[in-house]
Amino acid sequence: MDIYKSVLGIIFLLDAAYSRGIHLNPNGTSANSSIVLSSKANQDGTLREIPDVLIDSYSCGDNMCNCTGNVAVCSGHRHLLSYIPKLPANISQLTFSNNFLPHIKNDTFSNVSSLTHLYLKANNLSYCSRFAFRSLKQLQILGIYKEKKIKYGLLYYCLMGVVSPKLKELQLIKLTFKDRLSKTYFLSAMKNSPVSKIVMNSTYIDYYNHTDFTHLKNLSVLSLRTCWIQEMDFSPIPKPKPISTLTELVLSDNALVSFPKFCADNNAMFPNLTRLYMDDNFIRFMPRLGLDCMKFLHIFSISGNPLHELGENTFSRLPNLHTIFISDNSGSSFRIRDHAFNSSSLINLYLKGNAEHVHHLYVGALNSCANLEKLDLSNSHLYSKSDEYFDELFATLTKLKVLKLSGTGIGSLPPVIPRIMPKLESLDVSYNHISWWTNDYFRNLTSLRILNLTSNQIATINKHSFSYETLQGLSRLDLSYNPYSCSCANLLWFARLLKIKSFAEKLHKFPNKYTCSTPSDWRGMRIIDTPISNRFCLLTPVISLIITSVSIGVLLLILAISLVYRYRWHLRYFVYILRYHHIRLQRFATEGRSYRYDIYLSCSEDDVDFILENILPRLEHELNLHVFLPQRDGVGNKIDSIIENMDASRRFILCVSDTFAVDHYCEFEASVAYERILSERRDLMIVILLEELGVVNVTKTVHRILKDDDYIKWGWSEESIDLFWLKLIQHLNSSDEPRP
């Protein structure tokens, strides 16, 4: 029977190793094995590689080591260093690696007897006297790594000499035993040791023998990761002895085929265990009562196993269980039955799927975990599920704070989320097929702080997509890698929003990953680089109507239409100048020369706030002038308003800047003002230069009004501002009578 189990275990081991892409070395160990525990479960029992190099160190120990603070590293000398050199008195931590220390004798550590941390790595260790470590009375951590010539018996004698009353941790990492005994009996040498943590990662021990660990009276953490354990033996005669001190057990990355009998015969092997990690084994079945005896269990992880089914009430008898990891299941079909997570204590549940395998999550699987706060269903296959399915699946999750549905294939946001999850703080629905959601979908999610919608099919973002309150509450929003349709109808509201710094700072991967998919001419262009704006979108319908109307006619007029479109501003200028003369003559005939405004002030949209704050108040309140500002006072058709109000103004002030120079309306206003100067032969125009213009922005019209250098520069110092107002008042007080 034992032979049958061994053969069966090897078959499962090879089959699963092949499917995972693990390559086996001749000695049975994994070529890609690691001494760092799986990040899936965030285990506390992780082990980091010991340092071989120190930064900002000085030579010590016969110039064979480097020291800094209380740490010394003697590394890489091979046969040139075959002893432990004398180190400074303050050194308490020593790493001795890749040297030549085949024999550890009673006096080997006589030069460093005050060590608290000792790490021996790859030193060709093959012999150890039974009193070798007896001189290290202060030792707290002992690590032996990467030794290929060591034997089980030798390790027994090494550990027998570790008699420090302060020993807390023993690390036996990546040891390759020359004798292939699958035993851990060498730990019996530490029968009276106070050690509380043992890490034996990547050390081949074949199977777990419970008896070898029961005599460790203070053992609280045991990590047996990547030890190729195929079975766990809990059957000494007459009955197994529990290890009541153990609180954390790591069995990840082994070759377990069946779930261990932790609760055999109503006898708990680890009655006070709080953390159990069994990731990346070959366990296919998990018995419903397999963990019932562990009443203090807090965290349980069994990710990366080929589980077939999780039955109802599997965790219902664990009153303190708050976190479960069952992610990346490698089985061909994993069924999670109704009430599988029946637990009032469960807070965190990680059911992250595997892209190659399907999780069959029954609709009632989560119905009995009303206190759940975090749920991760990423990469689960939910693409064909209806809104009714999600209504029932999430029906009791009213306390949920974090929900991850990334890569689940859903095409829309489940309506149940804003309806029953008012405490939701983080929602991840990235890498799906979501293209839209109902108006004000997020309005009720008042606690939402993080929203991830990256890599979906979103083409349109408008004022109904997010409320102002939702955007204010978010601290991070990811809308990157979506196929945006860069048109006025679909994206004007969003394009304007992107120009607000406080909003742009919340966007993850902005601005480079927010690009246009359509139209084709803008494909790949960043949204912020497109000309989409209020003014651009205001003109576009008029131009489109002209082009469409003329195109319906004769195809022979296409060339003429192109020319009209190209010179549209010149034509408009010519037409409105004719209208201007007609209107002016009519006014003179009926009203005489009278004006409604003293000043017509022309500036670009971007400069309005500056004008309102720095120039307009003084003109109106101190100089008592009646000023017409188009952005403030204009109504109706913009061109008609310009003609009418410029004609009704005595003088013009043009506030010239880079944005003024590229603004078509500002250019039109400058042309009208210049035309009136020519027709009336009076100094009607005052030019204020707000900033030095870029060469590319100096158009013909701007060049014409600036060529005589008769303009006033705005300054930013107190003296230059006073000089500016002095010149401006002089111009305003000058006579505007007709010139000869």
C-alpha positions, 0 to 999 in steps of 0.5 A, a space after each residue: 500500500 505504501 509503495 502504491 501511494 509513493 508511485 501514485 504521488 510521483 505520477 501526480 508530481 510529474 504530471 503537475 510539474 509538467 503542466 506548471 512548467 517546473 523542471 526537475 533536477 536529477 536529485 529531485 529538486 525543482 530547478 526554479 525553486 525559491 526560498 521566498 514564500 508565495 506572495 499570493 497569501 502574504 505569508 509572515 513566514 517568508 525568508 529573505 536571502 542573506 546578504 553577501 555584500 555590504 554597502 558603505 563597509 570597511 575591511 575587517 577580519 584579517 582583511 577577509 571580511 567587510 563590516 558595517 555597524 554590528 554586521 560582518 560579511 565574509 564571502 567569496 574567498 573559497 579555499 583562501 578562507 577556511 577559518 572564522 577570523 577575529 572580528 571587532 568586538 561589536 559584531 553580533 551578526 555574521 554571514 560566512 558564505 562561499 568560503 571553505 569550512 568543511 569541518 566545524 570543530 569545537 573551537 571554530 567560533 572561538 573568535 566570535 563567541 558573542 554572535 546573535 545571528 550566524 548564517 553559514 552558506 555554501 562552505 562545503 560543510 561535511 563534518 560537525 563536532 557535537 559541541 561545535 556551537 556550544 560557545 555561542 551562548 548569545 545566538 538567536 538565529 542560526 542559518 545553514 544554507 546550500 550545503 551539498 555534502 551534508 548528511 542527516 547524521 552530521 546535521 544531528 551532531 551540528 544541532 546538538 551543539 546549539 545550546 544557546 538559551 536565547 535561540 529563536 530561529 533555525 533556518 535550514 535552507 536548500 540543503 542536499 543530503 548525501 544520504 537519501 533518508 526521508 527523515 527529519 529525526 535530526 531535529 531531536 537533537 534540539 529537544 531542550 532548545 527554546 527555538 520558536 521558528 524553524 524554516 526548512 524551505 527547499 530542503 528535500 525531506 520527502 514527508 512530514 513525520 509529526 513525531 520529529 517536531 513534537 519535542 520542540 516545546 516552543 515551536 510557533 512557526 514552521 515553514 516547510 516550503 518546497 520540500 517535496 513532501 508527498 504525505 504527512 504522517 500523523 500516526 505514531 502509536 498509540 496516538 499522535 501528540 498535538 503541537 499546541 504551541 504552533 501558530 503558523 504552518 507553511 506547506 506551500 510548493 510541495 507534492 501533497 496529493 491528498 489533504 492532510 489529516 489535521 483533525 484525525 480521530 477528533 484530535 487536533 494536531 495543531 490546536 492553536 494554529 492561526 495561519 495555514 498555507 498550503 499553496 501550489 500542491 496537488 490536492 484535488 479534494 478538500 474534505 468538508 471537516 478537514 479543518 473543523 478542529 482548528 478553532 483558532 485558525 485566522 488565515 487559510 491559503 490553498 491557492 494553486 491546487 487542482 481542486 475539484 469541488 468546495 462543498 457547502 459549510 466547509 468553513 462553518 465551524 471555524 469561528 475565528 477564520 477571517 481570510 481565505 485564499 483559494 486563487 489560481 486553481 489549476 484544476 480543469 473544473 472547480 465547483 464552488 457549491 452554495 454556502 461553501 463560505 458559510 462563515 460569519 467571521 470571514 472578512 477577506 476572500 480571494 477567489 482569483 481565477 486562472 485564465 486557463 481554468 474555469 471556476 463554477 461559482 454557484 449563485 449561493 456560494 457567498 450567501 452566508 458571509 454577510 461580514 465580508 469586506 474584501 472579495 477578489 474574483 479577478 480572472 474568474 469566468 463571469 462573462 455570460 452571467 446575467 444581472 439576476 445572477 449577480 443580484 443573488 450572488 452579492 445579495 448579502 454583501 452589504 458590508 463589502 469595501 473592496 471588490 475586484 472583478 478584473 478580467 472576468 469578461 463582464 460586458 456591463 457593471 452589475 446593477 446590484 453593486 450601487 444598490 446594496 454596497 454603500 460602504 464600497 471603497 475600491 472597485 476594480 473592473 479592469 480588463 473586461 468588455 464594459 463600454 457604458 453604464 447607466 446614468 448616475 451609476 456611481 452616485 450612491 457609492 459615496 464611500 468609493 475612493 478607488 475605481 479601476 476601469 482600465 482596458 475596457 471598451 469605453 469610447 464615450 465619457 460624458 457628464 452623465 458618466 460621473 457626478 461631480 460628487 463622485 469625482 470629488 470623492 475619488 482619490 484614484 481613477 484609472 480609465 487608461 487603455 480604452 478606445 476613445 472616440 474623439 468627437 465633440 459629441 462623445 468626448 467634449 465634456 471629458 476633454 474639458 475635464 482633463 484640463 483641470 489639474 486636480 482631476 488629472 492628478 487622480 488619473 492613473 497613467 495620464 496622459 500618455 495612455 489616454 488616446 483616441 481610437 477614432 477618427 482615423 486621423 487622430 488614432 493614437 493621439 493623446 486626448 489632451 493633444 486634440 483640438 477638442 474644445 468649446 470653440 472647436 466644437 461650436 464651429 464644427 456643426 456650421 462647417 459640417 453643414 456647409 460642406 454637407 449641403 454643398 456636397 449633395 449638389 454637383 461633384 464639380 463644385 468640390 474644388 470650389 467648396 474646398 477653396 471656400 472652406 480654406 479662405 472662409 475667414 477672409 470671405 466672412 471678413 469681406 462680407 461683414 465689412 460690407 455689412 459694417 459699412 451699411 449698418 454704420 451709414 444707417 446709424 449715422 443717418 438716423 442717430 448721428 455719431 453716438 456710442 453706447 460704449 467707451 471701450 470695446 475690449 478684445 481678448 482670448 478666452 484664456 486671458 479673460 480671468 486675468 482681464 477681469 481681475 487686473 484691468 477691467 475693474 480699474 477701467 470701469 470703477 476708477 476711470 469710469 468708462 463703459 466697457 464692453 467685454 464679449 465674454 461677459 456682455 456678448 449674446 446671440 450670434 458671435 459674429 453679429 455681436 462683434 460687428 454690432 458692439 464694435 460699431 457702438 464703441 468709441 475706441 478699442 483695446 486689444 489685449 494681445 497674447 499667444 492665445 489671442 494670436 491663434 484665436 479666429 474671433 480675436 483676429 476678426 475683431 482686430 481686423 474690424 478695428 483696423 478697418 475702422 481706423 482706416 475708414 475714419 482716420 482716427 486713433 481708435 485702437 489701443 494695443 496691450 501686449 500681455 506677453 512676448 509672442 512666439 514667432 509661429 503665432 505672429 499672423 499677418 493681422 497681429 503683425 499689422 497692428 504691432 508693426 508701428 511699435 505703438 503698443 503698451 506692454 503689461 509688466 509684472 513688477 510694481 514699477 512696470 504696472 504703474 508705468 503701464 497704467 500711466 501710458 494707458 491713461 495717456 492713450 485714453 486721454 488723447 484726442 480721437 479727432 479725425 486726422 488730416 
